[in-house]
Amino acid sequence: LAKKYVRSFLWTKQTTMQFKHPFIVYKPQILKSDDIKLRSEEFYALMKKRRSIRDFSREPIPAGVLENIILTAGTAPSGANKQPWTFCLITNQEVKRKIRSAAETEEKLNYEQRMSDEWLKDLEPLATDEHKGFLENAPALIVVFKRLFEVEENNHKHQNYYVPESVGLAAGLLVAAIHQAGLCCLTHTPSPMNFLCDLLERPKNERAFLLIPVGFASEACLVPDIQRKSLDEILVRID
Ligand SMILES: Cc1cc2nc3c(=O)[nH]c(=O)nc-3n(C[C@H](O)[C@H](O)[C@H](O)COP(=O)(O)O)c2cc1C
């Protein structure tokens, strides 16, 4: 073990001189096989209880929780470590009202004109429509923005890589962290979402990716009784 550390130390020293960031020894968590299995079961048991909700209570979220959730989302891997995301946290009632109003305008057009019959049929079991009261009732909205590029000091545009993949991963961690904390959310996509960039005065390199109301389910909250695909349906084994 000592040898391993010496080797790793020397390698670290060597690489420190060549790279922008020094290399450090990674200390992963080390668990016994039984504990690994148990933890995977426990996490699955927790995550399978997650549901998207569209009926929020106005109960406030304890201070600091949303910041921790956003920090968790920010731990996602990203193409070339560009971390191409911004999370806009909105609790201001007037801003929420404006977002609801703009989203309902787009969604009315979607339901009445833009969505195909097939799409509308697929949405039928969810009983969704253009009314988006949850955008005002939920105590917080998190708008996830993807950052297409960064603007450097000399005004040079520096490209980000694998942006949708990276931001999708961050959003997945965000949703998992929301659920793990005992809160609920909805991944909402009132398309097109350009109005969010305008309303929230975001810079030109950002595009809205997801609009996520967060809070607690109302007492009368109902969710459709949908089923998730079985392991056989989603897993292909190549042994
Ligand atoms: C990318 C994406 C976009 C979605 N957009 C909407 C939306 O605009 N409105 C809505 O009510 N639900 C939306 N949903 C929620 C899905 O309808 C929901 O995740 C799905 O029905 C499965 O239900 P569950 O999340 O409770 O498992 C979206 C989900 C995803 C992942």
The ligand as an SDF file (V2000), in Angstrom:
LIG
                    3D

 31 33  0  0  0  0  0  0  0  0999 V2000
  -37.7370   16.4070  -20.5290 C   0  0  0  0  0  0  0  0  0  0  0  0
  -39.0810   16.3270  -19.8260 C   0  0  0  0  0  0  0  0  0  0  0  0
  -40.0460   17.2440  -20.1290 C   0  0  0  0  0  0  0  0  0  0  0  0
  -41.2780   17.2200  -19.4520 C   0  0  0  0  0  0  0  0  0  0  0  0
  -42.1830   18.1980  -19.7100 N   0  0  0  0  0  0  0  0  0  0  0  0
  -43.3260   18.2280  -18.9990 C   0  0  0  0  0  0  0  0  0  0  0  0
  -44.2280   19.3100  -19.1590 C   0  0  0  0  0  0  0  0  0  0  0  0
  -43.9770   20.2580  -19.9060 O   0  0  0  0  0  0  0  0  0  0  0  0
  -45.3880   19.2890  -18.4540 N   0  0  0  0  0  0  0  0  0  0  0  0
  -45.6870   18.2840  -17.5660 C   0  0  0  0  0  0  0  0  0  0  0  0
  -46.7500   18.3340  -16.9440 O   0  0  0  0  0  0  0  0  0  0  0  0
  -44.8220   17.2530  -17.3690 N   0  0  0  0  0  0  0  0  0  0  0  0
  -43.6600   17.2080  -18.0530 C   0  0  0  0  0  0  0  0  0  0  0  0
  -42.7470   16.2050  -17.8220 N   0  0  0  0  0  0  0  0  0  0  0  0
  -43.0480   15.1990  -16.7910 C   0  0  0  0  0  0  0  0  0  0  0  0
  -43.4070   13.8520  -17.4020 C   0  0  0  0  0  0  0  0  0  0  0  0
  -44.7290   13.8870  -17.8980 O   0  0  0  0  0  0  0  0  0  0  0  0
  -43.2620   12.7630  -16.3170 C   0  0  0  0  0  0  0  0  0  0  0  0
  -41.9180   12.6980  -15.9310 O   0  0  0  0  0  0  0  0  0  0  0  0
  -43.7040   11.3940  -16.8110 C   0  0  0  0  0  0  0  0  0  0  0  0
  -45.0770   11.3990  -17.0630 O   0  0  0  0  0  0  0  0  0  0  0  0
  -43.3760   10.2870  -15.8190 C   0  0  0  0  0  0  0  0  0  0  0  0
  -43.9580   10.5510  -14.5720 O   0  0  0  0  0  0  0  0  0  0  0  0
  -43.0820   10.5780  -13.2360 P   0  0  0  0  0  0  0  0  0  0  0  0
  -42.0980   11.6930  -13.3900 O   0  0  0  0  0  0  0  0  0  0  0  0
  -44.0720   10.8070  -12.1360 O   0  0  0  0  0  0  0  0  0  0  0  0
  -42.3780    9.2510  -13.1370 O   0  0  0  0  0  0  0  0  0  0  0  0
  -41.5200   16.2070  -18.4880 C   0  0  0  0  0  0  0  0  0  0  0  0
  -40.5420   15.2850  -18.1860 C   0  0  0  0  0  0  0  0  0  0  0  0
  -39.3160   15.3510  -18.8440 C   0  0  0  0  0  0  0  0  0  0  0  0
  -38.2360   14.3750  -18.4490 C   0  0  0  0  0  0  0  0  0  0  0  0
  1  2  1  0
  2  3  1  0
  2 30  2  0
  3  4  2  0
  4  5  1  0
  4 28  1  0
  5  6  2  0
  6  7  1  0
  6 13  1  0
  7  8  2  0
  7  9  1  0
  9 10  1  0
 10 11  2  0
 10 12  1  0
 12 13  2  0
 13 14  1  0
 14 15  1  0
 14 28  1  0
 15 16  1  0
 16 17  1  0
 16 18  1  0
 18 19  1  0
 18 20  1  0
 20 21  1  0
 20 22  1  0
 22 23  1  0
 23 24  1  0
 24 25  2  0
 24 26  1  0
 24 27  1  0
 28 29  2  0
 29 30  1  0
 30 31  1  0
M  END
$$$$
